Amino acid sequence: MNGITKFCERLNECLKYSDVKQTDLAKAAGVSKQCISDYKSGKSLPCVEICI
């Protein structure tokens, strides 16, 4: 399993079992909802600064 797949699966799992919505996560991370959607689908990964 590569890093993108593992991150994607973990993000989806966290969102599924929490009350956090994509829009709220995007706002907290300072990115667009489309970025969160791309992270969830495995199209891209966030930069380190966003994760910290």
Distance bins in CASP14 RR format, pairs under 12 A and 6 or more apart:
PFRMAT RR
TARGET T0000
AUTHOR 0000-0000-0000
RMODE 2
METHOD distances of the structure
MODEL  1
1 7 0 0 0 0 0 1 0 0 0 0 0
1 8 0 0 0 0 0 1 0 0 0 0 0
1 9 0 0 0 0 1 0 0 0 0 0 0
1 10 0 0 0 0 0 1 0 0 0 0 0
2 8 0 0 0 0 1 0 0 0 0 0 0
2 9 0 0 0 0 0 1 0 0 0 0 0
2 42 0 0 0 0 0 1 0 0 0 0 0
2 45 0 0 0 0 0 1 0 0 0 0 0
3 9 0 0 0 0 1 0 0 0 0 0 0
3 10 0 0 0 0 1 0 0 0 0 0 0
3 11 0 0 0 0 0 1 0 0 0 0 0
3 39 0 0 0 0 0 1 0 0 0 0 0
3 42 0 0 0 0 1 0 0 0 0 0 0
3 44 0 0 0 0 0 1 0 0 0 0 0
3 45 1 0 0 1 0 0 0 0 0 0 0
4 10 0 0 0 0 0 1 0 0 0 0 0
4 11 0 0 0 0 0 1 0 0 0 0 0
4 38 0 0 0 0 0 1 0 0 0 0 0
4 39 0 0 0 0 1 0 0 0 0 0 0
4 40 0 0 0 0 0 1 0 0 0 0 0
4 41 0 0 0 0 1 0 0 0 0 0 0
4 42 1 0 1 0 0 0 0 0 0 0 0
4 43 0 0 0 0 1 0 0 0 0 0 0
4 44 0 0 0 0 1 0 0 0 0 0 0
4 45 1 0 1 0 0 0 0 0 0 0 0
4 46 0 0 0 0 0 1 0 0 0 0 0
5 11 0 0 0 0 0 1 0 0 0 0 0
5 12 0 0 0 0 0 1 0 0 0 0 0
5 39 0 0 0 0 0 1 0 0 0 0 0
5 40 0 0 0 0 0 1 0 0 0 0 0
5 41 0 0 0 0 0 1 0 0 0 0 0
5 42 1 0 0 1 0 0 0 0 0 0 0
5 43 0 0 0 0 0 1 0 0 0 0 0
5 45 0 0 0 0 0 1 0 0 0 0 0
6 12 0 0 0 0 0 1 0 0 0 0 0
6 13 0 0 0 0 0 1 0 0 0 0 0
6 42 0 0 0 0 0 1 0 0 0 0 0
6 45 0 0 0 0 0 1 0 0 0 0 0
7 13 0 0 0 0 0 1 0 0 0 0 0
7 14 0 0 0 0 0 1 0 0 0 0 0
7 38 0 0 0 0 0 1 0 0 0 0 0
7 39 1 0 0 1 0 0 0 0 0 0 0
7 40 0 0 0 0 1 0 0 0 0 0 0
7 41 0 0 0 0 0 1 0 0 0 0 0
7 42 1 0 0 1 0 0 0 0 0 0 0
7 43 0 0 0 0 0 1 0 0 0 0 0
7 44 0 0 0 0 1 0 0 0 0 0 0
7 45 1 0 1 0 0 0 0 0 0 0 0
7 46 0 0 0 0 1 0 0 0 0 0 0
7 50 0 0 0 0 0 1 0 0 0 0 0
7 51 0 0 0 0 1 0 0 0 0 0 0
8 14 0 0 0 0 0 1 0 0 0 0 0
8 15 0 0 0 0 0 1 0 0 0 0 0
8 36 0 0 0 0 0 1 0 0 0 0 0
8 37 0 0 0 0 0 1 0 0 0 0 0
8 38 0 0 0 0 1 0 0 0 0 0 0
8 39 1 0 0 1 0 0 0 0 0 0 0
8 40 1 0 0 1 0 0 0 0 0 0 0
8 41 1 0 0 1 0 0 0 0 0 0 0
8 42 1 0 1 0 0 0 0 0 0 0 0
8 43 0 0 0 0 1 0 0 0 0 0 0
8 44 0 0 0 0 1 0 0 0 0 0 0
8 45 0 0 0 0 1 0 0 0 0 0 0
8 46 0 0 0 0 0 1 0 0 0 0 0
9 15 0 0 0 0 0 1 0 0 0 0 0
9 16 0 0 0 0 0 1 0 0 0 0 0
9 39 0 0 0 0 0 1 0 0 0 0 0
9 40 0 0 0 0 1 0 0 0 0 0 0
9 41 0 0 0 0 0 1 0 0 0 0 0
9 42 0 0 0 0 1 0 0 0 0 0 0
10 16 0 0 0 0 0 1 0 0 0 0 0
10 17 0 0 0 0 0 1 0 0 0 0 0
10 39 0 0 0 0 0 1 0 0 0 0 0
10 40 0 0 0 0 0 1 0 0 0 0 0
10 42 0 0 0 0 0 1 0 0 0 0 0
10 45 0 0 0 0 0 1 0 0 0 0 0
10 51 0 0 0 0 0 1 0 0 0 0 0
11 17 0 0 0 0 0 1 0 0 0 0 0
11 18 0 0 0 0 0 1 0 0 0 0 0
11 20 0 0 0 0 0 1 0 0 0 0 0
11 22 0 0 0 0 1 0 0 0 0 0 0
11 25 0 0 0 0 1 0 0 0 0 0 0
11 29 0 0 0 0 0 1 0 0 0 0 0
11 35 0 0 0 0 0 1 0 0 0 0 0
11 36 0 0 0 0 1 0 0 0 0 0 0
11 37 0 0 0 0 0 1 0 0 0 0 0
11 38 0 0 0 0 0 1 0 0 0 0 0
11 39 1 0 1 0 0 0 0 0 0 0 0
11 40 1 0 1 0 0 0 0 0 0 0 0
11 41 0 0 0 0 1 0 0 0 0 0 0
11 42 0 0 0 0 1 0 0 0 0 0 0
11 44 0 0 0 0 0 1 0 0 0 0 0
11 45 0 0 0 0 1 0 0 0 0 0 0
11 46 0 0 0 0 1 0 0 0 0 0 0
11 50 0 0 0 0 0 1 0 0 0 0 0
11 51 0 0 0 0 0 1 0 0 0 0 0
12 18 0 0 0 0 0 1 0 0 0 0 0
12 20 0 0 0 0 0 1 0 0 0 0 0
12 22 0 0 0 0 0 1 0 0 0 0 0
12 25 0 0 0 0 0 1 0 0 0 0 0
12 36 0 0 0 0 0 1 0 0 0 0 0
12 37 0 0 0 0 0 1 0 0 0 0 0
12 39 0 0 0 0 1 0 0 0 0 0 0
12 40 1 0 1 0 0 0 0 0 0 0 0
12 41 0 0 0 0 1 0 0 0 0 0 0
12 42 0 0 0 0 1 0 0 0 0 0 0
13 20 0 0 0 0 0 1 0 0 0 0 0
13 40 0 0 0 0 0 1 0 0 0 0 0
14 20 1 0 0 1 0 0 0 0 0 0 0
14 21 0 0 0 0 0 1 0 0 0 0 0
14 22 0 0 0 0 0 1 0 0 0 0 0
14 25 0 0 0 0 1 0 0 0 0 0 0
14 36 0 0 0 0 0 1 0 0 0 0 0
14 39 0 0 0 0 0 1 0 0 0 0 0
14 40 0 0 0 0 0 1 0 0 0 0 0
15 21 1 0 0 1 0 0 0 0 0 0 0
15 22 1 0 0 1 0 0 0 0 0 0 0
15 23 0 0 0 0 0 1 0 0 0 0 0
15 24 0 0 0 0 1 0 0 0 0 0 0
15 25 1 0 0 1 0 0 0 0 0 0 0
15 26 0 0 0 0 0 1 0 0 0 0 0
15 36 0 0 0 0 1 0 0 0 0 0 0
15 37 0 0 0 0 0 1 0 0 0 0 0
15 39 0 0 0 0 0 1 0 0 0 0 0
15 40 1 0 0 1 0 0 0 0 0 0 0
16 22 0 0 0 0 0 1 0 0 0 0 0
16 40 0 0 0 0 0 1 0 0 0 0 0
18 24 0 0 0 0 1 0 0 0 0 0 0
18 25 0 0 0 0 1 0 0 0 0 0 0
19 25 0 0 0 0 0 1 0 0 0 0 0
20 26 0 0 0 0 0 1 0 0 0 0 0
20 27 0 0 0 0 0 1 0 0 0 0 0
20 28 0 0 0 0 1 0 0 0 0 0 0
20 29 0 0 0 0 0 1 0 0 0 0 0
20 36 0 0 0 0 0 1 0 0 0 0 0
21 27 0 0 0 0 1 0 0 0 0 0 0
21 28 0 0 0 0 0 1 0 0 0 0 0
21 33 0 0 0 0 1 0 0 0 0 0 0
21 36 0 0 0 0 1 0 0 0 0 0 0
21 37 0 0 0 0 0 1 0 0 0 0 0
21 40 0 0 0 0 0 1 0 0 0 0 0
22 28 0 0 0 0 0 1 0 0 0 0 0
22 29 0 0 0 0 0 1 0 0 0 0 0
22 31 0 0 0 0 0 1 0 0 0 0 0
22 32 0 0 0 0 0 1 0 0 0 0 0
22 33 1 0 1 0 0 0 0 0 0 0 0
22 34 0 0 0 0 1 0 0 0 0 0 0
22 35 0 0 0 0 1 0 0 0 0 0 0
22 36 1 0 1 0 0 0 0 0 0 0 0
22 37 1 0 0 1 0 0 0 0 0 0 0
22 38 0 0 0 0 0 1 0 0 0 0 0
22 39 0 0 0 0 1 0 0 0 0 0 0
22 40 1 0 0 1 0 0 0 0 0 0 0
22 41 0 0 0 0 0 1 0 0 0 0 0
23 29 0 0 0 0 0 1 0 0 0 0 0
23 30 0 0 0 0 0 1 0 0 0 0 0
23 31 0 0 0 0 0 1 0 0 0 0 0
23 32 0 0 0 0 1 0 0 0 0 0 0
23 33 1 0 1 0 0 0 0 0 0 0 0
23 34 0 0 0 0 0 1 0 0 0 0 0
23 35 0 0 0 0 0 1 0 0 0 0 0
23 36 0 0 0 0 1 0 0 0 0 0 0
23 37 0 0 0 0 0 1 0 0 0 0 0
24 30 0 0 0 0 0 1 0 0 0 0 0
24 31 0 0 0 0 0 1 0 0 0 0 0
24 33 0 0 0 0 1 0 0 0 0 0 0
24 36 0 0 0 0 1 0 0 0 0 0 0
25 31 0 0 0 0 1 0 0 0 0 0 0
25 32 0 0 0 0 0 1 0 0 0 0 0
25 33 0 0 0 0 1 0 0 0 0 0 0
25 35 0 0 0 0 1 0 0 0 0 0 0
25 36 1 0 1 0 0 0 0 0 0 0 0
25 37 0 0 0 0 0 1 0 0 0 0 0
25 39 0 0 0 0 1 0 0 0 0 0 0
25 40 0 0 0 0 1 0 0 0 0 0 0
25 46 0 0 0 0 0 1 0 0 0 0 0
25 50 0 0 0 0 0 1 0 0 0 0 0
25 51 0 0 0 0 0 1 0 0 0 0 0
26 32 1 0 1 0 0 0 0 0 0 0 0
26 33 1 0 1 0 0 0 0 0 0 0 0
26 34 0 0 0 0 1 0 0 0 0 0 0
26 35 1 0 0 1 0 0 0 0 0 0 0
26 36 1 0 1 0 0 0 0 0 0 0 0
26 37 0 0 0 0 1 0 0 0 0 0 0
26 38 0 0 0 0 0 1 0 0 0 0 0
26 39 0 0 0 0 1 0 0 0 0 0 0
26 40 0 0 0 0 0 1 0 0 0 0 0
26 46 0 0 0 0 0 1 0 0 0 0 0
26 50 0 0 0 0 0 1 0 0 0 0 0
27 33 0 0 0 0 1 0 0 0 0 0 0
27 35 0 0 0 0 0 1 0 0 0 0 0
27 36 0 0 0 0 1 0 0 0 0 0 0
28 36 0 0 0 0 0 1 0 0 0 0 0
28 50 0 0 0 0 0 1 0 0 0 0 0
28 51 0 0 0 0 0 1 0 0 0 0 0
29 35 1 0 0 1 0 0 0 0 0 0 0
29 36 1 0 0 1 0 0 0 0 0 0 0
29 39 0 0 0 0 1 0 0 0 0 0 0
29 46 1 0 0 1 0 0 0 0 0 0 0
29 47 0 0 0 0 0 1 0 0 0 0 0
29 49 0 0 0 0 1 0 0 0 0 0 0
29 50 1 0 1 0 0 0 0 0 0 0 0
29 51 0 0 0 0 1 0 0 0 0 0 0
29 52 0 0 0 0 0 1 0 0 0 0 0
30 36 0 0 0 0 1 0 0 0 0 0 0
30 46 0 0 0 0 0 1 0 0 0 0 0
30 47 0 0 0 0 0 1 0 0 0 0 0
30 49 0 0 0 0 0 1 0 0 0 0 0
30 50 1 0 0 1 0 0 0 0 0 0 0
31 37 0 0 0 0 0 1 0 0 0 0 0
31 38 0 0 0 0 1 0 0 0 0 0 0
31 39 0 0 0 0 1 0 0 0 0 0 0
31 44 0 0 0 0 0 1 0 0 0 0 0
31 45 0 0 0 0 0 1 0 0 0 0 0
31 46 1 0 0 1 0 0 0 0 0 0 0
31 47 0 0 0 0 1 0 0 0 0 0 0
31 49 0 0 0 0 0 1 0 0 0 0 0
31 50 1 0 0 1 0 0 0 0 0 0 0
31 51 0 0 0 0 0 1 0 0 0 0 0
32 38 0 0 0 0 1 0 0 0 0 0 0
32 39 0 0 0 0 0 1 0 0 0 0 0
32 44 0 0 0 0 0 1 0 0 0 0 0
32 46 0 0 0 0 0 1 0 0 0 0 0
32 50 0 0 0 0 0 1 0 0 0 0 0
33 39 0 0 0 0 0 1 0 0 0 0 0
33 40 0 0 0 0 0 1 0 0 0 0 0
34 40 0 0 0 0 0 1 0 0 0 0 0
34 41 0 0 0 0 0 1 0 0 0 0 0
34 43 0 0 0 0 1 0 0 0 0 0 0
34 44 0 0 0 0 0 1 0 0 0 0 0
35 41 0 0 0 0 0 1 0 0 0 0 0
35 42 0 0 0 0 0 1 0 0 0 0 0
35 43 0 0 0 0 1 0 0 0 0 0 0
35 44 1 0 0 1 0 0 0 0 0 0 0
35 45 0 0 0 0 0 1 0 0 0 0 0
35 46 1 0 0 1 0 0 0 0 0 0 0
35 47 0 0 0 0 0 1 0 0 0 0 0
35 50 0 0 0 0 1 0 0 0 0 0 0
36 42 0 0 0 0 0 1 0 0 0 0 0
36 43 0 0 0 0 0 1 0 0 0 0 0
36 44 0 0 0 0 0 1 0 0 0 0 0
36 45 0 0 0 0 0 1 0 0 0 0 0
36 46 0 0 0 0 1 0 0 0 0 0 0
36 50 0 0 0 0 0 1 0 0 0 0 0
37 43 0 0 0 0 1 0 0 0 0 0 0
37 44 0 0 0 0 1 0 0 0 0 0 0
38 44 1 0 1 0 0 0 0 0 0 0 0
38 45 0 0 0 0 1 0 0 0 0 0 0
38 46 0 0 0 0 1 0 0 0 0 0 0
39 45 1 0 0 1 0 0 0 0 0 0 0
39 46 1 0 1 0 0 0 0 0 0 0 0
39 47 0 0 0 0 0 1 0 0 0 0 0
39 50 0 0 0 0 1 0 0 0 0 0 0
39 51 0 0 0 0 0 1 0 0 0 0 0
40 46 0 0 0 0 0 1 0 0 0 0 0
44 50 0 0 0 0 0 1 0 0 0 0 0
45 51 0 0 0 0 1 0 0 0 0 0 0
46 52 0 0 0 0 1 0 0 0 0 0 0
END
